[in-house]
Amino acid sequence: MKHHLIRLDRIAGEMNAWLLVIAIGLGMLDLAVLVAKCMPAMTVPPAATETAGHDHAILSQADTPRS
């Protein structure tokens, strides 16, 4: 019985380190979610589907007609 208690104590000692790591990770995740919720939502600009008003373009020498 004493052997089982010593083994259980050793496992519990190792488990505490893992629980600490998990607790720190969950705390960081909680902090990241809190910061994300406090920030204003970013708006997505509408996609440019029409080319009205964009008649000009930069042409290279090969594209310009010769007179």
C-alpha positions in Angstrom: 0.0 0.0 0.0 2.9 2.3 0.8 4.4 1.8 -2.6 1.1 2.8 -4.2 1.0 6.0 -2.1 4.5 6.9 -3.1 3.8 6.3 -6.7 0.6 8.4 -6.5 2.5 11.2 -4.8 5.1 11.3 -7.5 2.4 11.3 -10.3 0.6 14.2 -8.4 3.8 16.1 -8.2 4.4 15.9 -12.0 0.7 16.6 -12.7 1.0 19.9 -10.8 3.5 21.2 -13.3 1.2 20.3 -16.2 -1.8 21.8 -14.5 0.2 25.0 -14.0 1.2 25.1 -17.7 -2.5 24.5 -18.7 -3.7 27.2 -16.3 -1.2 29.7 -17.8 -2.2 28.8 -21.3 -5.9 29.2 -20.5 -5.3 32.5 -18.9 -3.5 33.8 -22.0 -6.3 32.6 -24.2 -8.8 34.3 -21.9 -6.8 37.5 -22.1 -6.6 37.3 -25.9 -10.4 36.9 -26.1 -10.9 39.8 -23.8 -8.7 42.1 -25.9 -10.4 40.9 -29.1 -13.8 41.7 -27.7 -12.8 45.1 -26.5 -11.4 46.2 -29.9 -13.8 47.7 -32.4 -14.8 45.5 -35.3 -12.8 46.1 -38.4 -14.9 47.1 -41.4 -14.3 45.3 -44.7 -14.2 47.8 -47.6 -16.5 46.9 -50.5 -15.0 45.2 -53.5 -14.4 47.4 -56.6 -16.7 45.8 -59.2 -17.2 48.8 -61.4 -14.5 50.6 -63.3 -16.5 53.9 -63.8 -14.2 56.8 -63.5 -11.1 54.7 -63.9 -10.6 55.2 -67.7 -6.9 56.1 -67.4 -4.1 53.6 -67.3 -0.4 53.7 -67.5 0.8 52.4 -70.8 4.2 51.2 -71.6 6.2 52.1 -74.7 5.0 49.0 -76.4 1.3 49.8 -75.8 1.4 53.3 -77.2 0.3 53.8 -80.8 2.9 55.3 -83.1 1.9 58.4 -85.1 
